[in-house]
Amino acid sequence: MKQSEIKETSTADLQEKFAEARKVYSDFKMAHTISPLENPIQLRNHRRTVARISTELTKRKVQ
């Protein structure tokens, strides 16, 4: 998910996407622990997506 898409999304939708993204990231992480993923770059991409959404939610909460 790109930063521009995140900025345009409503706060309620972002909270839903944040929960979903964290679950997906945790699933990928667990799968990678059990047996290596074919494309481990997916872990980094999902981790960064979670961070982007979290940052935007925090920014909106402060304002």
N, C-alpha and C positions, 0 to 999 in steps of 0.2 A: 504494500500500500504506500503510495507516494505521499509526501508531506502536503502537497497541494490538495489531495483528496481528503486528507485528515482534517485540514483546516476548514473545508467546506461542509464537513459532516456535523450533525447536531450532537450535543453532549450526551443525550440518551443513547443514540446510536453508537457513539464512541465507547461508551461504557460496555455495551453489548459486544462490540468488536474486540475490546480489550480482553474481556473474559474469554471470548472464543480464541483469540490469538495466543493467550497464555496457555490455554488447554492444548492447542495445536503444538506449540513450542514444547510443552512438557511431554507430549506424546512422541514427538520427534526425538527428543533428548533420551527418553527411555528406550526407544527403538534403536538408537545409535549405541546405547550402552550394551544392549543385548547382542546385537550384531551390527557391524559398521554399515552406515547408510551408503548407498551407491553414490549419492551426491551430498557430501557433508557441508557444502556451502549453504544448503537449505537451513541448517541450524543457525548460521550467522544471519541469514535473511529474516528468519522468524524472530530471532532475538532482537534485531534492530527494529522490526515492525512493532514489537511489544514496547520497546523503549520510546519510539516515536509517539505512539498513542498515549503512553503514560505521561510523557512530557507535555503533550497538548492538553491532557486532562488537568494536569497540575497548573499549567499556565492559565487555564480558564477558571480554575478554582481560586487562584490568587486575585484575578481581576474582579 
